[in-house]
Amino acid sequence: MTDASPARRSTLGIEPQQWADAWDGLRSIAPLMPGSALFGMAFGALIRVAGIDPWVGTYATVTVVAGASQIAIIEAIRSHAPAVIAVVTALVINARFALYSAALAPVFAAFPTRWKLGLAHLMTDQAAVVALQHADRYPDPVRRRWFIVGGALPFVVVWVIGSVAGIVLGPVIPDAWQIGFIVPLMFLAVLVPGLRDAPGVVAVAVSTLVVVLAKDLPWGLNVLAGALAGIAVGSFVPSRRRSGGAVPDDGLAHDAGAGE
């Protein structure tokens, strides 16, 4: 006989255990959500300042989900930089996602293809780090994927809401907060989860310093210079190897100096 007690019934086709795992994922990433909201607001405000159509900015927020590279591209557009500068800067900033992909491959290995594709789109820096930190707690791939989606999806939703709020509030946010503060912010707000050792800390510090000091470079090249400087310097800083767990190796911390 089938047990139809309320406690065992699924909701929206999702079993109670899956809801519980998703809730655990949400709780794990929740401390990082205020940073996502603020970063989204900064991006949205910059959309308005740059004169980009709000609908285009919102579409980019939902489909790209890579805040630092999006901001870098907008800065390049505002500086009337050649398209190649904007593209190269975005590629350098997002290069670390190749490392995240390699680290997450064994975590996602048993997932259906549709889950792999969906979660890949939601893998921000923070979601990737949370997934890697907690993967060993969920040897069952079904429970693991619900834990990951429970953290990754709400985090992206907060980013989108923050971006829309920034677009709406753009005209009332001071220019100094929109422009002078936003680029250094992108090197800091999205990287805290990746700061696990000396290379990561040094990479972020150097990236931010170079972005600020080189702010007068044409075409927004200070962003590209900061990303390259952080990666280069971080790669030369000695790091202790960690044992156990599914946390990414030191290479992730090195490239984390590039943004979200």
Secondary structure, 3 states (H helix, E strand, C coil): CCCCCHHHCCECCECHHHHHHHHHHHHHHHHHHHHHHHHHHHHHHHHHHCCCCHHHHHHHHHHHCCHHHHHHHHHHHHCCCCHHHHHHHHHHHHCHHHHHHHHHHHHHCCCCHHHHHHHHHHCCHHHHHHHHHHHHHCCCHHHHHHHHHHHHHHHHHHHHHHHHHHHHHHHHCCHHHHHHCHHHHHHHHCCHHHCCCHHHHHHHHHHHHHHHHCCCCHHHHHHHHHHHHHHHHHHCCCCCCCCCCCCCCHHHHHHHHHCC
